[in-house]
Structure formats: C-alpha cells, structure tokens
Amino acid sequence: MAAAERTEGSCPVLPLASGRSIPVLGLGTSHRGGYSHDAVVYAIQNCGIRHIDTAKRYGCESLLQKAIKESGVKREDLWLTTKLWHSDYGYENTKKACLESCERLGVEYLGLCRSIGVSNFLISHLEQLKEDCVITPHVNQVEYHPFQRPQELVDYCRSRDIVFEGYCPLAKGEALTYPSIIQLAKKYGRTPAQICIRWSIQNGIVTIPKSTKAERIEENCKVFDFAIAEDDVEVLNGMHDGRHVSWDPSLVVFYILI
Ligand SMILES: NC(=O)c1ccc[n+]([C@@H]2O[C@H](COP(=O)([O-])OP(=O)(O)OC[C@H]3O[C@@H](n4cnc5c(N)ncnc54)[C@H](OP(=O)(O)O)[C@@H]3O)[C@@H](O)[C@H]2O)c1
C-alpha cells in the first residue's frame, strides 16, 4: 500500500492535493457491456461501494441518480467522478457541462468542482498542461492492469502529487483467463479478479473495476482481507507487455485551447 494511505471505514482512501480523499476502490460504469440498476444499488448497499466512476459519454448519469437515491446513502458519503467530453472545452462549455452532469446525477456538486482530474494524459500531455494551468490536476485516470503498467507515468504523477487512477483493472476480462494469474489466484484461494484488483491497490493505484452483476461486484470488493506477497507482486508487475485493451493515448496531440 502507498505510505500516504489511511482508512475510513472498510475501504482505504488516498489523500488528494485538493484536500479530499478518494476511496481506492470504485465501481466503473462504462457504456460498454450495459448497465444494471440493481447491481449499482447492491454495490452501494451491500458491498460498501462509496466511489462511482462515470462519464457524460457513458450515458448513465441519470440512471445513477435513481440508483443513488434508492441506495439511501447520502451524497456527502459518496465519491462521484464524472468526465466531460472533448467538445466541452473552454471555460464556459466546461462549466455548463459540469452543471448538466450535476443535474443528471441529481447532485449539487461533483464537483463544481472539489477535485479535478484528467484522463489518458501521458507525461508529454501533462508537461504541456503544466505550462498553462493554475491548478495541477489532482487525479490522472489511465489504463492500468497487469499487461499495461505505465510505471514511468505513475512515478511522474507521484512526483507531482497527482493520484494515479487505473481503469480496466481486469483488462476488460482478458486478465482473468491468463494462466499465471489463475495460478496466483489458486495459490491465495482467491479469484483472478481479486488478484488483479488487489495488485493495483498494493501498487498504490486507485482502481475502478466494472461489473453489471451483483455477485461479481461483491467478489471484486473482497480485497481488503488479504495481501499479495512482494515477490508475487513482482511476478504480476513483470506481466506488462504494453498492450492496450482500451485505446492508446500516445498518438494524441494535446493543445491548450484559449
Ligand atoms: N477514462 C477512460 O478513458 C476509460 C476507459 C475505459 C474504462 N474506464 C472506466 O474504467 C471502468 C473499468 O473498465 P472496463 O469496464 O472497461 O473494464 P474492466 O473493469 O477491466 O472489466 C470489466 C469486464 O470484466 C467483467 N467482470 C467484472 N468483474 C468480473 C469478475 N469478478 N469475474 C469475471 N468477470 C468480471 C465484466 O463483465 P460483467 O459486467 O458481465 O460482470 C466486464 O466485461 C469503466 O467501467 C469506466 O468507468 C475509463
């Protein structure tokens, strides 16, 4: 675990430069693979999920509003991340898009704006951003799983107080049938998904696995009662082969629009 980590309730949190703390485990809600209202309610009510990752693009912000209301958990006890789209660039558009996301999610703040983040920013993008930004982003959300472990970027973010958040922690399911991961799962009496999620967390990465199935969400949340030995963490670290299961942001040229 990262040294700065501290615990509130059952899910540890990491402090952000904004002064807030982000739960290290969240629930992904990407549009790929569908959305289940019952699974989200179950995650909040029964699995201790207090961090939900969404985006305007996923099209489920309004559905999440219903699930959050039904869960009975108060807004102040939830960490909600949403993401704007490229077309929302510029101050006024960004503000409008934030307000619209708040409305769809049924919340007054995300917020508007308690912590800010970027996604798919590589070192080159963050270096360019640094030239023009007043506030360094508090979080950078990037693909992270055993086959995609961009350690140089993780180190860069850490050195600048940017928390690294990893998406696709199960490599969209690809990691779950990988023989060495299955072998480690057997060794620890856990499932391949739990091994992947626990490995991310032990590497100090905030992680947001998605499932539309209550029983899998429950499984994915049971990762705080065991630890992977250091030599096995190294085995998992060694599986990096650079493959992307989402997309490769290295070809994106980033411009500051003024
Ligand atoms: N910022 C970005 O550009 C970006 C890009 C991609 C993703 N994300 C975020 O990251 C989240 C996670 O990424 P992801 O959803 O693409 O991939 P993922 O979490 O790595 O994998 C999700 C897949 O694994 C399956 N799964 C989940 N738990 C399982 C388990 N215990 N056993 C077996 N299968 C399991 C799910 O199927 P079932 O639903 O059938 O269980 C789904 O097909 C997204 O939902 C989104 O919030 C962000």
The ligand as an SDF file (V2000), in Angstrom:
LIG
                    3D

 48 52  0  0  0  0  0  0  0  0999 V2000
  -11.1250    7.2340  -18.8500 N   0  0  0  0  0  0  0  0  0  0  0  0
  -11.2170    6.3340  -19.8140 C   0  0  0  0  0  0  0  0  0  0  0  0
  -10.8260    6.5760  -20.9770 O   0  0  0  0  0  0  0  0  0  0  0  0
  -11.7860    4.9750  -19.5010 C   0  0  0  0  0  0  0  0  0  0  0  0
  -11.6980    3.9560  -20.4640 C   0  0  0  0  0  0  0  0  0  0  0  0
  -12.2090    2.7090  -20.1390 C   0  0  0  0  0  0  0  0  0  0  0  0
  -12.7950    2.4760  -18.8890 C   0  0  0  0  0  0  0  0  0  0  0  0
  -12.8990    3.4980  -17.9910 N   0  0  0  0  0  0  0  0  0  0  0  0
  -13.5500    3.3010  -16.6550 C   0  0  0  0  0  0  0  0  0  0  0  0
  -12.9790    2.1530  -16.0390 O   0  0  0  0  0  0  0  0  0  0  0  0
  -14.0130    1.2140  -15.7130 C   0  0  0  0  0  0  0  0  0  0  0  0
  -13.4690   -0.1930  -15.7590 C   0  0  0  0  0  0  0  0  0  0  0  0
  -13.0320   -0.5360  -17.0660 O   0  0  0  0  0  0  0  0  0  0  0  0
  -13.8330   -1.5600  -18.0040 P   0  0  0  0  0  0  0  0  0  0  0  0
  -15.2540   -1.6250  -17.5700 O   0  0  0  0  0  0  0  0  0  0  0  0
  -13.5830   -1.1650  -19.3990 O   0  0  0  0  0  0  0  0  0  0  0  0
  -13.0700   -2.9450  -17.7930 O   0  0  0  0  0  0  0  0  0  0  0  0
  -12.7460   -3.8920  -16.5330 P   0  0  0  0  0  0  0  0  0  0  0  0
  -13.3000   -3.3300  -15.2840 O   0  0  0  0  0  0  0  0  0  0  0  0
  -11.3190   -4.2290  -16.6200 O   0  0  0  0  0  0  0  0  0  0  0  0
  -13.5520   -5.2150  -16.9120 O   0  0  0  0  0  0  0  0  0  0  0  0
  -14.9300   -5.2510  -16.9970 C   0  0  0  0  0  0  0  0  0  0  0  0
  -15.3280   -6.6050  -17.6010 C   0  0  0  0  0  0  0  0  0  0  0  0
  -14.9830   -7.6730  -16.7090 O   0  0  0  0  0  0  0  0  0  0  0  0
  -16.1420   -8.4310  -16.3560 C   0  0  0  0  0  0  0  0  0  0  0  0
  -16.0120   -8.7300  -14.9120 N   0  0  0  0  0  0  0  0  0  0  0  0
  -16.0380   -7.8460  -13.8830 C   0  0  0  0  0  0  0  0  0  0  0  0
  -15.8240   -8.4720  -12.7170 N   0  0  0  0  0  0  0  0  0  0  0  0
  -15.6630   -9.7760  -13.0040 C   0  0  0  0  0  0  0  0  0  0  0  0
  -15.4160  -10.9160  -12.2240 C   0  0  0  0  0  0  0  0  0  0  0  0
  -15.2820  -10.8480  -10.9010 N   0  0  0  0  0  0  0  0  0  0  0  0
  -15.3060  -12.1230  -12.8510 N   0  0  0  0  0  0  0  0  0  0  0  0
  -15.4300  -12.2150  -14.1980 C   0  0  0  0  0  0  0  0  0  0  0  0
  -15.6620  -11.1630  -14.9980 N   0  0  0  0  0  0  0  0  0  0  0  0
  -15.7750   -9.9510  -14.4040 C   0  0  0  0  0  0  0  0  0  0  0  0
  -17.3280   -7.5420  -16.6940 C   0  0  0  0  0  0  0  0  0  0  0  0
  -18.4420   -8.2860  -17.1280 O   0  0  0  0  0  0  0  0  0  0  0  0
  -19.8780   -8.2730  -16.3650 P   0  0  0  0  0  0  0  0  0  0  0  0
  -20.4090   -6.8710  -16.4030 O   0  0  0  0  0  0  0  0  0  0  0  0
  -20.6680   -9.2240  -17.1980 O   0  0  0  0  0  0  0  0  0  0  0  0
  -19.6090   -8.7760  -14.9730 O   0  0  0  0  0  0  0  0  0  0  0  0
  -16.8030   -6.7150  -17.8620 C   0  0  0  0  0  0  0  0  0  0  0  0
  -16.9440   -7.4380  -19.0710 O   0  0  0  0  0  0  0  0  0  0  0  0
  -15.0890    1.5180  -16.7540 C   0  0  0  0  0  0  0  0  0  0  0  0
  -16.3410    0.9360  -16.4270 O   0  0  0  0  0  0  0  0  0  0  0  0
  -15.0560    3.0330  -16.7380 C   0  0  0  0  0  0  0  0  0  0  0  0
  -15.7360    3.5290  -15.5970 O   0  0  0  0  0  0  0  0  0  0  0  0
  -12.3800    4.7410  -18.2630 C   0  0  0  0  0  0  0  0  0  0  0  0
  1  2  1  0
  2  3  2  0
  2  4  1  0
  4  5  1  0
  4 48  2  0
  5  6  2  0
  6  7  1  0
  7  8  2  0
  8  9  1  0
  8 48  1  0
  9 10  1  0
  9 46  1  0
 10 11  1  0
 11 12  1  0
 11 44  1  0
 12 13  1  0
 13 14  1  0
 14 15  2  0
 14 16  1  0
 14 17  1  0
 17 18  1  0
 18 19  2  0
 18 20  1  0
 18 21  1  0
 21 22  1  0
 22 23  1  0
 23 24  1  0
 23 42  1  0
 24 25  1  0
 25 26  1  0
 25 36  1  0
 26 27  1  0
 26 35  1  0
 27 28  2  0
 28 29  1  0
 29 30  1  0
 29 35  2  0
 30 31  1  0
 30 32  2  0
 32 33  1  0
 33 34  2  0
 34 35  1  0
 36 37  1  0
 36 42  1  0
 37 38  1  0
 38 39  2  0
 38 40  1  0
 38 41  1  0
 42 43  1  0
 44 45  1  0
 44 46  1  0
 46 47  1  0
M  CHG  2   8   1  16  -1
M  END
$$$$
